Amino acid sequence: MGKNLNILVEKANSGDRESLELVVIEIKDLIYNLSLKMLLYPEDAKDATQEILIRVVTHLSTFENQSKFTTWVYRVATNYLINYKGKKSLEFAMPFDDYAKLIDSGHSEVVNYTANLGELSLLEEEVKVSCTQGLLLCLNPEDRLVYILAEILEFNSIEGAEILNIGSASFRQKLSRSRKKIRNFLKDKCGLTNPKNPCRCNKKIDFLINQDVINPKNLRFAPFTNRSIELVKQISELEKSIAIYRSVPNLPTPEVILKTIKETILID
């Protein structure tokens, strides 16, 4: 979409409302999924996405076409997200030591919630995604963004540094620190990364339901993701920590966000 998107941006800046709407449609999933990776909870990600889209639209004329438009969008989004305190994500965020205690708690050999194999498969995937995405909240906001940009979205240090408006060396240092913390934690605690660890996603289902970490009646991730647990098991140990995060596909942006943007900005 690269060139076409730039053309749409030019037309939008010239007052073409249809082009402006198409620009929003093109970037909404990019912003929502970055927000979701950063904040874990769809409720927080939805609010952040709406605010970021408003910032993009109202500051679109400041885009000088000196970089890729999506890079500029990521910069706007990260500038907002680095200081955004989502209500639910803020409540859930905790130090690595406390998260380790959460991982070590509530293992059960039997799932009491359901014996249905389809439900169990979905719940196990929900635990896998919720647990590993929740681990990212143990990082401070800037280190979390660095990890997401480099390890999950696969930006190099030059691109990531440009997005975050920091030096490339600083970006690499932060990435090294974040990568080490995430890899060491998964190696020490996660059964997917290291089979010697006792934790298994299915053993945490009842506990996380009882702790209101996952809601079996309103799954946040599993309905939109492919079954990835077996895939991760087949990957070498060194790459498993990355594969765990990259195996989660982009989720669709809630339709209400585009509706709200249209009502507040796109429609006169």
Backbone as CSV, one residue per row, in Angstrom:
resi,resn,N_x,N_y,N_z,CA_x,CA_y,CA_z,C_x,C_y,C_z
1,MET,0.833,-1.219,0.000,0.000,0.000,0.000,0.860,1.258,0.000
2,GLY,2.184,1.164,0.274,3.087,2.291,0.453,2.800,3.546,-0.353
3,LYS,3.001,3.479,-1.690,2.805,4.647,-2.543,1.371,5.134,-2.512
4,ASN,0.453,4.181,-2.607,-0.968,4.547,-2.604,-1.354,5.258,-1.313
5,LEU,-0.769,4.813,-0.206,-1.075,5.441,1.081,-0.559,6.875,1.100
6,ASN,0.628,7.082,0.565,1.162,8.447,0.499,0.279,9.352,-0.355
7,ILE,-0.236,8.803,-1.444,-1.142,9.568,-2.306,-2.417,9.923,-1.547
8,LEU,-2.932,8.938,-0.786,-4.139,9.197,0.010,-3.892,10.293,1.043
9,VAL,-2.701,10.278,1.644,-2.357,11.296,2.641,-2.320,12.675,1.978
10,GLU,-1.724,12.762,0.803,-1.673,14.040,0.082,-3.074,14.554,-0.217
11,LYS,-3.941,13.659,-0.699,-5.319,14.047,-1.009,-6.067,14.461,0.257
12,ALA,-5.834,13.714,1.356,-6.490,14.050,2.622,-6.071,15.423,3.104
13,ASN,-4.785,15.732,2.949,-4.285,17.048,3.361,-4.783,18.171,2.457
14,SER,-5.300,17.788,1.294,-5.877,18.777,0.383,-7.374,18.963,0.620
15,GLY,-7.891,18.239,1.637,-9.290,18.405,1.999,-10.215,17.313,1.518
16,ASP,-9.665,16.237,0.949,-10.491,15.132,0.458,-10.896,14.243,1.636
17,ARG,-12.168,14.312,2.038,-12.638,13.577,3.221,-12.652,12.071,2.989
18,GLU,-12.945,11.667,1.758,-12.964,10.228,1.461,-11.565,9.637,1.601
19,SER,-10.572,10.365,1.127,-9.184,9.902,1.266,-8.769,9.855,2.729
20,LEU,-9.220,10.818,3.509,-8.915,10.832,4.942,-9.486,9.597,5.620
21,GLU,-10.709,9.245,5.257,-11.324,8.048,5.841,-10.546,6.800,5.441
22,LEU,-10.086,6.739,4.195,-9.316,5.585,3.736,-7.973,5.490,4.454
23,VAL,-7.372,6.629,4.752,-6.125,6.635,5.530,-6.364,6.023,6.905
24,VAL,-7.446,6.435,7.557,-7.784,5.897,8.878,-8.011,4.394,8.802
25,ILE,-8.720,3.947,7.777,-8.985,2.514,7.608,-7.683,1.734,7.433
26,GLU,-6.728,2.319,6.714,-5.460,1.641,6.450,-4.591,1.504,7.703
27,ILE,-4.664,2.453,8.615,-3.732,2.457,9.753,-4.352,2.003,11.063
28,LYS,-5.668,1.831,11.109,-6.325,1.549,12.384,-5.849,0.226,13.004
29,ASP,-5.663,-0.823,12.190,-5.223,-2.108,12.734,-3.782,-2.026,13.241
30,LEU,-2.953,-1.278,12.538,-1.568,-1.067,12.967,-1.544,-0.457,14.377
31,ILE,-2.349,0.569,14.573,-2.371,1.272,15.862,-3.010,0.409,16.943
32,TYR,-4.099,-0.257,16.614,-4.796,-1.063,17.618,-3.915,-2.205,18.116
33,ASN,-3.235,-2.883,17.204,-2.421,-4.024,17.621,-1.172,-3.600,18.374
34,LEU,-0.604,-2.459,18.034,0.496,-1.934,18.837,-0.010,-1.601,20.241
35,SER,-1.165,-0.969,20.319,-1.747,-0.607,21.622,-2.070,-1.843,22.438
36,LEU,-2.569,-2.878,21.778,-2.924,-4.112,22.485,-1.695,-4.814,23.026
37,LYS,-0.627,-4.833,22.256,0.619,-5.441,22.729,1.196,-4.638,23.890
38,MET,0.991,-3.351,23.854,1.537,-2.473,24.887,0.712,-2.527,26.164
39,LEU,-0.613,-2.700,26.036,-1.524,-2.516,27.171,-2.255,-3.780,27.606
40,LEU,-2.203,-4.842,26.812,-2.780,-6.149,27.129,-4.299,-6.200,27.028
41,TYR,-4.963,-5.215,27.605,-6.422,-5.258,27.691,-7.070,-4.523,26.517
42,PRO,-7.996,-5.192,25.806,-8.686,-4.551,24.677,-9.385,-3.258,25.049
43,GLU,-9.911,-3.175,26.284,-10.595,-1.949,26.705,-9.630,-0.765,26.685
44,ASP,-8.423,-0.980,27.220,-7.415,0.082,27.229,-6.907,0.356,25.818
45,ALA,-6.698,-0.709,25.046,-6.191,-0.555,23.680,-7.182,0.194,22.804
46,LYS,-8.469,-0.063,23.015,-9.500,0.622,22.236,-9.473,2.122,22.514
47,ASP,-9.407,2.494,23.792,-9.367,3.918,24.149,-8.116,4.589,23.591
48,ALA,-6.973,3.899,23.719,-5.714,4.468,23.220,-5.753,4.623,21.706
49,THR,-6.276,3.614,21.018,-6.343,3.661,19.548,-7.179,4.836,19.079
50,GLN,-8.288,5.047,19.735,-9.167,6.162,19.365,-8.448,7.494,19.519
51,GLU,-7.742,7.670,20.631,-7.032,8.921,20.864,-5.879,9.102,19.883
52,ILE,-5.186,8.013,19.575,-4.063,8.096,18.636,-4.562,8.444,17.235
53,LEU,-5.665,7.820,16.826,-6.227,8.127,15.512,-6.644,9.598,15.415
54,ILE,-7.197,10.115,16.487,-7.562,11.530,16.508,-6.312,12.401,16.347
55,ARG,-5.227,12.025,17.037,-3.971,12.778,16.913,-3.419,12.700,15.491
56,VAL,-3.482,11.520,14.891,-2.989,11.364,13.523,-3.778,12.255,12.569
57,VAL,-5.096,12.198,12.688,-5.956,12.963,11.778,-5.761,14.463,11.962
58,THR,-5.720,14.908,13.205,-5.630,16.348,13.464,-4.229,16.907,13.215
59,HIS,-3.221,16.021,13.153,-1.851,16.482,12.891,-1.334,15.985,11.548
60,LEU,-2.230,15.522,10.702,-1.820,14.932,9.428,-1.043,15.926,8.572
61,SER,-1.384,17.176,8.659,-0.716,18.198,7.835,0.747,18.395,8.225
62,THR,1.142,17.902,9.404,2.535,18.047,9.833,3.435,16.958,9.256
63,PHE,2.831,15.941,8.634,3.634,14.886,8.008,4.356,15.479,6.792
64,GLU,5.681,15.417,6.816,6.483,16.094,5.804,6.997,15.177,4.708
65,ASN,6.559,13.924,4.727,6.907,12.972,3.668,8.414,12.696,3.612
66,GLN,9.098,12.868,4.737,10.537,12.610,4.784,10.846,11.195,5.259
67,SER,9.810,10.472,5.663,9.939,9.074,6.053,8.681,8.354,5.587
68,LYS,8.648,7.038,5.773,7.432,6.300,5.439,6.288,6.814,6.313
69,PHE,5.109,6.897,5.748,3.982,7.401,6.515,3.705,6.506,7.725
70,THR,3.824,5.193,7.547,3.569,4.291,8.672,4.590,4.493,9.792
71,THR,5.826,4.861,9.421,6.825,5.164,10.455,6.378,6.373,11.262
72,TRP,5.878,7.375,10.570,5.361,8.568,11.249,4.182,8.213,12.150
73,VAL,3.302,7.337,11.668,2.151,6.905,12.470,2.624,6.177,13.723
74,TYR,3.603,5.294,13.564,4.150,4.593,14.731,4.752,5.593,15.723
75,ARG,5.372,6.656,15.208,5.959,7.658,16.105,4.868,8.367,16.904
76,VAL,3.800,8.749,16.234,2.666,9.381,16.924,2.108,8.428,17.973
77,ALA,1.962,7.157,17.591,1.378,6.168,18.503,2.269,5.923,19.720
78,THR,3.572,5.760,19.498,4.465,5.482,20.624,4.597,6.688,21.546
79,ASN,4.564,7.889,20.979,4.604,9.095,21.809,3.423,9.138,22.765
80,TYR,2.291,8.654,22.296,1.102,8.619,23.151,1.185,7.463,24.148
81,LEU,1.539,6.291,23.654,1.500,5.086,24.486,2.537,5.088,25.608
82,ILE,3.649,5.760,25.386,4.713,5.711,26.389,4.286,6.383,27.699
83,ASN,3.312,7.285,27.610,2.820,7.964,28.819,1.384,7.584,29.172
84,TYR,0.775,6.731,28.361,-0.631,6.381,28.598,-0.747,5.362,29.726
85,LYS,-1.604,5.628,30.656,-1.821,4.730,31.791,-3.207,4.101,31.662
86,GLY,-3.277,2.988,30.955,-4.552,2.289,30.847,-4.994,1.791,32.207
87,LYS,-6.270,1.924,32.505,-6.764,1.584,33.837,-6.492,0.129,34.182
88,LYS,-6.907,-0.796,33.315,-6.748,-2.218,33.618,-5.299,-2.665,33.516
89,SER,-4.585,-2.154,32.521,-3.185,-2.545,32.378,-2.348,-2.029,33.540
90,LEU,-2.678,-0.844,34.031,-1.953,-0.286,35.176,-2.202,-1.124,36.427
91,GLU,-3.434,-1.595,36.594,-3.772,-2.439,37.743,-3.051,-3.782,37.692
92,PHE,-2.868,-4.304,36.462,-2.284,-5.642,36.323,-0.762,-5.625,36.331
93,ALA,-0.155,-4.548,35.868,1.306,-4.482,35.758,1.966,-4.732,37.110
94,MET,3.062,-5.493,37.095,3.762,-5.835,38.345,5.218,-6.130,38.047
95,PRO,6.093,-6.113,39.062,7.503,-6.453,38.857,7.656,-7.922,38.447
96,PHE,8.797,-8.253,37.858,9.045,-9.624,37.411,8.923,-10.627,38.552
97,ASP,9.397,-10.270,39.739,9.338,-11.204,40.872,7.886,-11.538,41.244
98,ASP,7.023,-10.538,41.208,5.613,-10.783,41.519,4.945,-11.595,40.420
99,TYR,5.365,-11.352,39.179,4.790,-12.132,38.076,5.232,-13.587,38.176
100,ALA,6.439,-13.800,38.643,6.927,-15.170,38.839,6.072,-15.906,39.873
101,LYS,5.672,-15.200,40.919,4.805,-15.814,41.932,3.449,-16.168,41.345
102,LEU,2.944,-15.303,40.445,1.679,-15.578,39.779,1.796,-16.827,38.905
103,ILE,2.901,-16.969,38.222,3.134,-18.135,37.371,3.230,-19.406,38.211
104,ASP,3.851,-19.303,39.369,4.059,-20.477,40.223,2.798,-20.897,40.972
105,SER,1.782,-20.070,40.965,0.577,-20.335,41.757,-0.511,-21.038,40.939
106,GLY,-1.313,-21.847,41.645,-2.565,-22.339,41.085,-2.473,-23.375,39.988
107,HIS,-1.442,-24.205,39.995,-1.367,-25.266,38.991,-2.374,-26.363,39.326
108,SER,-3.050,-26.864,38.327,-4.030,-27.923,38.542,-3.934,-28.940,37.422
109,GLU,-3.914,-30.225,37.780,-3.813,-31.283,36.777,-5.138,-31.503,36.051
110,VAL,-6.215,-31.050,36.652,-7.550,-31.237,36.068,-8.198,-29.870,35.875
111,VAL,-8.828,-29.666,34.738,-9.568,-28.429,34.479,-11.011,-28.650,34.892
112,ASN,-11.421,-27.961,35.944,-12.781,-28.119,36.450,-13.803,-27.312,35.657
113,TYR,-13.338,-26.266,34.989,-14.286,-25.384,34.304,-15.036,-26.102,33.200
114,THR,-14.343,-26.929,32.429,-14.997,-27.625,31.318,-14.196,-28.864,30.927
115,ALA,-14.902,-29.837,30.358,-14.248,-31.028,29.808,-14.370,-31.048,28.292
116,ASN,-15.028,-30.031,27.732,-15.206,-29.948,26.293,-13.869,-29.651,25.620
117,LEU,-13.463,-30.509,24.663,-12.142,-30.377,24.057,-11.988,-29.075,23.276
118,GLY,-13.062,-28.641,22.607,-13.003,-27.379,21.874,-12.794,-26.207,22.808
119,GLU,-13.547,-26.179,23.904,-13.385,-25.107,24.890,-12.002,-25.136,25.519
120,LEU,-11.539,-26.344,25.831,-10.218,-26.478,26.444,-9.119,-25.941,25.528
121,SER,-9.245,-26.240,24.242,-8.255,-25.755,23.287,-8.232,-24.234,23.233
122,LEU,-9.417,-23.627,23.202,-9.506,-22.167,23.187,-8.962,-21.560,24.479
123,LEU,-9.330,-22.149,25.613,-8.894,-21.620,26.899,-7.378,-21.749,27.071
124,GLU,-6.823,-22.842,26.593,-5.374,-23.028,26.680,-4.646,-21.971,25.847
125,GLU,-5.173,-21.689,24.657,-4.581,-20.647,23.812,-4.741,-19.277,24.460
126,GLU,-5.893,-19.034,25.081,-6.136,-17.764,25.769,-5.136,-17.559,26.901
127,VAL,-4.867,-18.622,27.655,-3.888,-18.555,28.739,-2.509,-18.251,28.174
128,LYS,-2.146,-18.948,27.109,-0.819,-18.757,26.506,-0.600,-17.313,26.085
129,VAL,-1.572,-16.739,25.375,-1.419,-15.375,24.883,-1.498,-14.373,26.035
130,SER,-2.475,-14.538,26.910,-2.649,-13.606,28.031,-1.423,-13.587,28.930
131,CYS,-0.884,-14.767,29.210,0.256,-14.873,30.126,1.506,-14.238,29.531
132,THR,1.801,-14.562,28.278,3.027,-14.036,27.672,2.906,-12.553,27.350
133,GLN,1.724,-12.114,26.919,1.527,-10.680,26.680,1.554,-9.916,28.000
134,GLY,0.991,-10.507,29.044,1.013,-9.867,30.360,2.420,-9.694,30.891
135,LEU,3.308,-10.616,30.517,4.700,-10.524,30.943,5.349,-9.232,30.454
136,LEU,4.936,-8.743,29.295,5.509,-7.512,28.758,5.259,-6.318,29.676
137,LEU,4.175,-6.376,30.448,3.864,-5.272,31.354,4.853,-5.171,32.513
138,CYS,5.699,-6.183,32.674,6.736,-6.113,33.704,7.860,-5.160,33.292
139,LEU,7.964,-4.878,31.992,8.967,-3.924,31.507,8.450,-2.500,31.663
140,ASN,9.343,-1.550,31.843,8.902,-0.158,31.873,8.436,0.229,30.463
141,PRO,7.621,1.272,30.319,7.000,1.569,29.025,7.966,1.697,27.850
142,GLU,9.094,2.390,28.032,9.997,2.570,26.902,10.674,1.256,26.513
143,ASP,11.123,0.495,27.509,11.742,-0.796,27.214,10.724,-1.746,26.574
144,ARG,9.488,-1.653,26.999,8.424,-2.486,26.424,8.219,-2.148,24.954
145,LEU,8.183,-0.849,24.651,8.024,-0.434,23.260,9.204,-0.875,22.398
146,VAL,10.398,-0.764,22.935,11.584,-1.215,22.208,11.471,-2.699,21.894
147,TYR,11.073,-3.492,22.887,10.952,-4.940,22.690,9.881,-5.258,21.649
148,ILE,8.749,-4.586,21.735,7.654,-4.823,20.789,8.082,-4.454,19.372
149,LEU,8.697,-3.295,19.218,9.103,-2.846,17.891,10.141,-3.776,17.271
150,ALA,11.118,-4.206,18.055,12.222,-4.996,17.505,11.910,-6.491,17.431
151,GLU,11.479,-7.067,18.540,11.322,-8.513,18.596,10.021,-9.003,17.969
152,ILE,8.957,-8.227,18.104,7.651,-8.685,17.613,7.346,-8.110,16.235
153,LEU,7.530,-6.803,16.076,7.216,-6.160,14.796,8.404,-6.155,13.836
154,GLU,9.574,-6.550,14.329,10.766,-6.773,13.506,11.332,-5.509,12.848
155,PHE,11.250,-4.377,13.540,11.954,-3.186,13.092,13.429,-3.317,13.463
156,ASN,14.318,-2.814,12.598,15.731,-2.807,12.978,16.006,-1.623,13.898
157,SER,17.238,-1.535,14.400,17.541,-0.512,15.412,17.463,0.899,14.847
158,ILE,17.753,1.062,13.561,17.668,2.393,12.951,16.207,2.828,12.857
159,GLU,15.350,1.920,12.376,13.926,2.232,12.264,13.298,2.443,13.635
160,GLY,13.618,1.542,14.573,13.059,1.658,15.916,13.485,2.935,16.609
161,ALA,14.755,3.298,16.441,15.258,4.533,17.036,14.564,5.750,16.448
162,GLU,14.302,5.704,15.144,13.602,6.817,14.493,12.184,6.951,15.034
163,ILE,11.523,5.822,15.217,10.149,5.850,15.736,10.114,6.437,17.144
164,LEU,11.050,6.009,17.984,11.054,6.449,19.381,11.842,7.740,19.603
165,ASN,12.460,8.235,18.535,13.234,9.480,18.613,14.360,9.384,19.641
166,ILE,15.086,8.258,19.579,16.260,8.069,20.423,17.408,7.614,19.518
167,GLY,18.629,7.581,20.047,19.763,7.124,19.260,19.726,5.621,19.015
168,SER,20.343,5.190,17.922,20.367,3.757,17.597,21.087,2.949,18.675
169,ALA,22.161,3.512,19.210,22.909,2.806,20.257,22.045,2.635,21.497
170,SER,21.309,3.683,21.850,20.409,3.603,23.003,19.309,2.562,22.764
171,PHE,18.789,2.537,21.545,17.758,1.555,21.205,18.310,0.135,21.377
172,ARG,19.514,-0.103,20.882,20.105,-1.438,20.983,20.367,-1.821,22.430
173,GLN,20.800,-0.865,23.242,21.039,-1.148,24.662,19.743,-1.526,25.370
174,LYS,18.693,-0.761,25.096,17.398,-1.053,25.715,16.855,-2.397,25.239
175,LEU,17.040,-2.704,23.966,16.580,-3.978,23.430,17.323,-5.136,24.085
176,SER,18.634,-4.993,24.231,19.435,-6.040,24.859,18.967,-6.297,26.287
177,ARG,18.676,-5.222,27.012,18.206,-5.338,28.392,16.828,-6.005,28.449
178,SER,15.939,-5.549,27.599,14.578,-6.104,27.596,14.560,-7.554,27.142
179,ARG,15.321,-7.842,26.094,15.381,-9.207,25.561,15.909,-10.171,26.624
180,LYS,16.929,-9.748,27.346,17.512,-10.597,28.385,16.493,-10.885,29.487
181,LYS,15.759,-9.860,29.906,14.771,-10.045,30.975,13.650,-10.998,30.542
182,ILE,13.137,-10.812,29.316,12.047,-11.652,28.835,12.523,-13.081,28.614
183,ARG,13.664,-13.247,27.964,14.177,-14.587,27.687,14.484,-15.346,28.972
184,ASN,15.129,-14.683,29.923,15.469,-15.353,31.181,14.224,-15.757,31.945
185,PHE,13.216,-14.880,31.947,11.985,-15.209,32.663,11.308,-16.415,32.018
186,LEU,11.166,-16.399,30.707,10.509,-17.515,30.020,11.307,-18.808,30.195
187,LYS,12.609,-18.704,30.136,13.445,-19.895,30.310,13.306,-20.475,31.713
188,ASP,13.134,-19.600,32.710,13.043,-20.049,34.102,11.638,-20.498,34.498
189,LYS,10.599,-19.961,33.785,9.233,-20.187,34.266,8.290,-20.855,33.268
190,CYS,8.501,-20.636,31.993,7.512,-21.069,30.995,7.786,-22.485,30.497
191,GLY,6.757,-23.328,30.564,6.880,-24.694,30.082,6.985,-24.786,28.579
192,LEU,6.495,-23.773,27.866,6.619,-23.767,26.410,8.062,-23.521,25.987
193,THR,8.731,-22.633,26.704,10.114,-22.304,26.382,11.073,-23.382,26.869
194,ASN,10.811,-23.863,28.067,11.673,-24.889,28.668,10.798,-25.996,29.261
195,PRO,10.741,-27.166,28.603,9.878,-28.263,29.071,10.177,-28.734,30.490
196,LYS,11.335,-28.374,31.025,11.661,-28.774,32.400,10.862,-27.974,33.426
197,ASN,10.318,-26.823,33.015,9.499,-26.034,33.932,8.139,-26.693,34.130
198,PRO,7.588,-26.643,35.335,6.304,-27.318,35.602,5.092,-26.612,35.009
199,CYS,5.199,-25.334,34.704,4.029,-24.586,34.254,3.589,-25.034,32.859
200,ARG,2.289,-25.287,32.720,1.668,-25.601,31.441,0.406,-24.762,31.327
201,CYS,0.114,-24.311,30.109,-1.034,-23.416,29.921,-2.336,-24.022,30.425
202,ASN,-2.535,-25.322,30.165,-3.795,-25.959,30.586,-3.899,-26.074,32.108
203,LYS,-2.766,-26.110,32.798,-2.786,-26.219,34.260,-3.160,-24.902,34.942
204,LYS,-3.126,-23.812,34.181,-3.415,-22.501,34.753,-4.826,-22.014,34.446
205,ILE,-5.600,-22.796,33.689,-6.914,-22.344,33.244,-7.830,-21.981,34.406
206,ASP,-8.066,-22.915,35.317,-8.985,-22.653,36.436,-8.512,-21.490,37.301
207,PHE,-7.217,-21.458,37.586,-6.665,-20.414,38.457,-6.855,-19.036,37.842
208,LEU,-6.550,-18.893,36.565,-6.651,-17.579,35.930,-8.104,-17.157,35.732
209,ILE,-8.996,-18.123,35.574,-10.433,-17.795,35.548,-10.867,-17.283,36.916
210,ASN,-10.450,-17.984,37.966,-10.827,-17.584,39.333,-10.217,-16.242,39.730
211,GLN,-9.061,-15.911,39.145,-8.398,-14.636,39.438,-8.896,-13.501,38.531
212,ASP,-9.863,-13.821,37.670,-10.426,-12.851,36.713,-9.384,-12.323,35.734
213,VAL,-8.337,-13.098,35.513,-7.345,-12.714,34.513,-7.878,-13.026,33.116
214,ILE,-8.579,-14.141,32.989,-9.261,-14.460,31.733,-10.748,-14.687,32.011
215,ASN,-11.549,-14.330,31.044,-12.995,-14.491,31.145,-13.436,-15.496,30.082
216,PRO,-13.818,-16.708,30.485,-14.163,-17.742,29.498,-15.368,-17.388,28.643
217,LYS,-16.181,-16.456,29.112,-17.353,-16.040,28.342,-17.028,-14.890,27.381
218,ASN,-15.845,-14.326,27.524,-15.449,-13.206,26.668,-13.941,-13.272,26.437
219,LEU,-13.529,-14.237,25.632,-12.108,-14.436,25.367,-11.559,-13.280,24.536
220,ARG,-10.407,-12.773,24.930,-9.832,-11.603,24.271,-9.021,-11.970,23.037
221,PHE,-8.337,-13.120,23.076,-7.373,-13.445,22.038,-7.677,-14.721,21.256
222,ALA,-8.037,-15.785,21.950,-8.149,-17.104,21.319,-9.050,-17.154,20.093
223,PRO,-10.209,-16.447,20.081,-11.070,-16.541,18.888,-10.425,-15.978,17.622
224,PHE,-9.377,-15.166,17.778,-8.756,-14.517,16.620,-7.399,-15.109,16.255
225,THR,-6.901,-16.049,17.071,-5.558,-16.580,16.844,-5.621,-18.027,16.368
226,ASN,-4.552,-18.440,15.705,-4.414,-19.842,15.338,-3.838,-20.597,16.527
227,ARG,-4.090,-21.885,16.547,-3.530,-22.727,17.603,-2.008,-22.728,17.456
228,SER,-1.303,-22.117,18.391,0.135,-21.897,18.214,0.993,-22.643,19.223
229,ILE,0.379,-23.287,20.203,1.156,-23.938,21.258,2.036,-25.051,20.688
230,GLU,1.464,-25.919,19.836,2.247,-27.000,19.249,3.364,-26.458,18.368
231,LEU,3.072,-25.367,17.636,4.071,-24.751,16.763,5.282,-24.307,17.565
232,VAL,5.040,-23.654,18.691,6.140,-23.152,19.523,6.981,-24.308,20.051
233,LYS,6.327,-25.427,20.372,7.045,-26.583,20.907,8.069,-27.127,19.918
234,GLN,7.851,-26.906,18.632,8.722,-27.474,17.600,9.930,-26.592,17.289
235,ILE,9.994,-25.414,17.875,11.051,-24.461,17.560,12.195,-24.603,18.557
236,SER,13.413,-24.341,18.098,14.573,-24.464,18.975,14.444,-23.547,20.184
237,GLU,15.050,-23.950,21.287,14.886,-23.224,22.551,15.307,-21.767,22.437
238,LEU,16.369,-21.478,21.674,16.870,-20.118,21.553,15.831,-19.189,20.946
239,GLU,15.041,-19.719,20.006,14.088,-18.881,19.289,12.682,-18.910,19.889
240,LYS,12.456,-19.716,20.894,11.097,-19.879,21.401,10.518,-18.603,21.995
241,SER,11.331,-17.832,22.681,10.807,-16.618,23.316,10.283,-15.646,22.269
242,ILE,10.963,-15.565,21.113,10.490,-14.695,20.041,9.254,-15.291,19.389
243,ALA,9.301,-16.608,19.131,8.185,-17.274,18.452,6.895,-17.176,19.247
244,ILE,6.986,-17.211,20.550,5.800,-17.107,21.409,5.042,-15.822,21.106
245,TYR,5.773,-14.737,20.891,5.130,-13.447,20.635,4.745,-13.277,19.171
246,ARG,5.588,-13.727,18.261,5.288,-13.549,16.843,4.195,-14.492,16.355
247,SER,3.881,-15.524,17.131,2.834,-16.465,16.713,1.434,-15.900,16.903
248,VAL,1.332,-14.749,17.561,0.025,-14.108,17.764,-0.240,-13.165,16.594
249,PRO,-1.235,-13.445,15.760,-1.504,-12.587,14.604,-2.165,-11.281,15.022
250,ASN,-2.242,-10.347,14.087,-2.943,-9.099,14.357,-4.426,-9.357,14.558
251,LEU,-5.002,-8.643,15.492,-6.431,-8.765,15.762,-7.183,-7.638,15.067
252,PRO,-8.433,-7.872,14.709,-9.210,-6.813,14.053,-9.537,-5.683,15.021
253,THR,-9.476,-4.471,14.527,-9.825,-3.313,15.335,-11.334,-3.285,15.566
254,PRO,-11.793,-3.075,16.798,-13.240,-2.977,17.045,-13.900,-1.949,16.142
255,GLU,-15.021,-2.319,15.545,-15.697,-1.435,14.591,-16.126,-0.114,15.217
256,VAL,-16.375,-0.139,16.526,-16.851,1.069,17.194,-15.827,2.203,17.106
257,ILE,-14.536,1.855,16.971,-13.500,2.891,16.895,-13.651,3.712,15.616
258,LEU,-13.782,3.026,14.477,-13.952,3.736,13.211,-15.248,4.537,13.221
259,LYS,-16.286,3.976,13.793,-17.574,4.674,13.876,-17.429,5.972,14.666
260,THR,-16.709,5.905,15.784,-16.513,7.086,16.626,-15.685,8.143,15.908
261,ILE,-14.605,7.699,15.227,-13.751,8.626,14.490,-14.556,9.324,13.404
262,LYS,-15.388,8.576,12.712,-16.224,9.171,11.672,-17.149,10.226,12.255
263,GLU,-17.738,9.909,13.391,-18.717,10.821,13.995,-18.059,12.063,14.553
264,THR,-16.823,11.931,15.058,-16.198,13.074,15.743,-15.318,13.916,14.830
265,ILE,-14.733,13.290,13.786,-13.781,14.017,12.962,-14.085,13.962,11.471
266,LEU,-14.401,12.794,10.977,-14.522,12.643,9.525,-15.795,13.216,8.951
267,ILE,-16.792,13.382,9.808,-18.050,13.938,9.327,-18.190,15.375,9.824
268,ASP,-18.440,16.288,8.939,-18.590,17.696,9.330,-19.827,17.891,10.195
